[in-house]
Amino acid sequence: MNVKVIGSHLCPDTLYALSKLKDKNANIDFADLSASFSALKDYLYVRENNALYDAIREAGGIGIPFFEIEDGTQTLDLNVVLNRL
């Protein structure tokens, strides 16, 4: 299964998620917002336009990692992704 992950190589939660996804043999498209302006731009678009981020924005959080499964499902919950693999 293909999974897009938007996160940062500086974020322990992102690194943990990438490890778990690799363990499940997912095809990972990792957009590292700390290393690429285009990845940061993609992340900011998602964060500003996706209802998943409403509470995170209100709390002043960052909200990574973000996952998009090949069927279009978007989530901030690694377990949702792992249960689909």
C-alpha positions in Angstrom: 0.0 0.0 0.0 1.2 3.5 -0.8 1.3 6.0 2.1 2.3 9.6 1.9 3.8 10.9 5.1 4.4 14.6 5.8 6.7 15.1 8.7 10.2 15.9 9.7 13.3 13.9 10.2 13.7 16.0 13.4 10.4 14.7 14.9 10.6 11.6 17.0 6.9 10.8 16.2 7.6 11.0 12.5 10.7 8.7 12.8 8.7 6.2 14.8 5.9 6.2 12.2 8.3 5.7 9.3 9.9 2.8 11.2 6.5 1.1 11.8 5.4 1.7 8.2 8.6 0.1 6.9 8.1 -2.9 9.2 4.7 -3.3 7.5 6.3 -3.0 4.0 4.4 0.1 3.1 5.5 2.1 0.0 6.3 5.4 1.7 6.4 8.8 0.0 8.0 10.8 2.7 7.8 14.6 2.4 10.3 16.0 4.9 9.2 19.5 5.7 12.5 20.2 7.5 14.5 19.5 4.3 12.4 20.8 1.4 10.6 24.0 0.7 8.2 22.1 -1.6 7.4 19.6 1.2 6.9 22.5 3.6 4.5 24.2 1.1 2.5 20.9 0.8 2.3 20.6 4.6 1.2 24.2 5.1 -1.5 23.8 2.5 -2.8 20.6 4.3 -2.6 22.3 7.7 -4.4 25.4 6.7 -7.1 23.7 4.6 -7.9 20.4 6.3 -10.5 20.1 9.1 -8.2 17.5 10.8 -6.1 20.4 11.9 -8.8 22.6 13.4 -8.1 21.6 17.0 -4.3 21.5 16.4 -4.3 25.0 15.0 -6.4 26.3 17.9 -4.0 24.7 20.4 -1.0 26.1 18.6 0.4 22.6 17.7 2.3 21.5 14.6 0.4 18.3 13.7 3.0 15.9 12.3 3.2 13.3 11.0 0.3 13.5 8.6 -0.7 10.5 6.6 -2.5 10.1 3.3 -3.3 6.5 2.2 -3.6 5.6 -1.5 -7.4 5.4 -1.2 -7.5 9.1 -0.2 -7.9 8.6 3.5 -6.1 11.4 5.5 -5.3 11.0 9.1 -3.0 12.1 11.9 -3.3 8.7 13.6 -0.6 6.1 12.8 -2.9 3.3 14.0 -5.5 4.1 11.3 -2.8 3.6 8.7 -1.3 0.5 10.3 -4.7 -1.2 10.6 -5.2 -0.7 6.8 -1.9 -2.4 5.9 
